[in-house]
Amino acid sequence: MKYAGVVVLFNPDKTVIENISSYIHDIDKLYIVDNSAVSNETMFSCFDRAIYLPNYKNLGIAAALNMGAKKALEDGYDFLLTMDQDSKFDDHGVEAMISCIEKMHPNSLNAVYSPFHKTALSENEVLKGISSPLVVMTSGNIIDLKAYENVGGFKDWMFIDCVDFDFCLNLRRHGYNIIQLNDVVLNHNLGDFEKRKLFGKTYLCDNHSAFRRYYIVRNSFYICDEYGKDYPAYCQAIMGDVRYGFFIVLMFEKHKLKKLTRMIKGLFDYYFVIKKKYLQKV
């Protein structure tokens, strides 16, 4: 079986070189898809198995992942490692994942193999062995490209946020499995998290931009309408996260008016644009 990878960039800094170095030598080829407005090709001249694909504008993470997947399929690869620019593996992480895939995959319906994501949200969590979560984040996954094709890949129009969750739920709807290899650790920086207190209770603030807040709200409503009957408990939790987002922006975060305005626009656009155009048609 042949393994390629894709990493999606947007205005990267030099830390991306260290991150890429943690996995590039375990795959045959890496497609570097850059959504930045300018070329960053010279940054990656040190990698002889990388192919740089600039977009010169931000097409979103979904479109960039699809670019990498389609290139991998054209080049005859069976599996694709999907990476964010801010993630890196512990030593031999991808090697360990590939070893597990080679043992587990033949004749299976496993579509996604994921590492354990070490983030600000999971800093106190310890898991071992193999588990099968309903959904996983995109970064660090190795996906079966046949399964990817069978479900139509990632949805370009979602742009960013919930893209990975939609992909996993779509795979599960088609009978595929999501496998998490908890002994493989991916260090994943989710952003500017901080803890705030109110009346003795601690709240975790993610401080997303107004741009991100828009897509979180818009795409969360899509997820719940599209998959609510199949996964009601998960969708109820997603709606809880949306309400929590409104609360922490109102109570704790800067640029409240700008963020709340964009969040309300996300809700409006979902009902009057996205729902009419895409629901039950993708």
C-alpha positions, 0 to 999 in steps of 0.5 A: 500500500502506498502513502501520501500526505497533504498539509494545508497552509495559511500564512505559515511561520517557520515552525511549520518546517519542524512540524512537517519534519515529524512525518514527511520521511514516513510517507512517499510524497507530501502535497503542500497546499498553500492558501496564502495570498503569496508564495511560500515555496522557498520555505520548503526547498529542504524537502525533496519529497514535497510538492508545493501547490499555491492557491494565492488566495484562501480557498478554505481547508476543505478545498485544499484537502480535496486538492491534495486527495485528488493529486494523491489519487492521480498519482496512484496512492492508497492512503492520505495523511491529512495535516494542519500546519500547526500539528506535529507527531511524537517520534515515529508516530506516522510509522506506528500508524502505518504499521497498525494499518498494514495489520488492520486494514485488509478486508476492513471497512476502516476509513480513517485512522487517527492519532490521539490529539494532545490539545488544550482540551485533552491535556488531562486525558489519558487513553490507551489502545484502540478506540472508535470515536464518532468523529475525529479532527482532520489533522494527523489522520490517515484516510483510505482514498477509496472510502474518500471517493465513495463518499464524495470527499470533503465539502468545499462549500463548508470552507472551514470548521466542522469540515472534519466532523461532516466527513466522519459522519458521512463515512459512518452513514456509508458504513465505514469505521473511524479508528483512533490509535491512542498510543500515537500522539499528535501535538495539535495547537488549537489556538489561543485558549484561556481559562476564565472564571465567573462566580467561582466557575471556570470557563474555557475561552477559545477566542476564535476570530469573528471570521471563524465564529461565522463558519462555526455557527453556520456549519454547526446548524448544517451538521445538526440538520443533516445528521440529526436523525442518525446521531441525535445525541451528538447533534444536541451536543453540537447545539450546546457548543453553539450556545456556549459560544454565544455565552463566552463571546458575550461574557469574556471575549474582545470584539463582542459586537463584531463576533456576535454580528458574524455569528448571527449572520452565520445563522441567517445564511444557513437558513436562507442560503445553505439550507436551500442550496445544499441540505439533502443535496450533497 
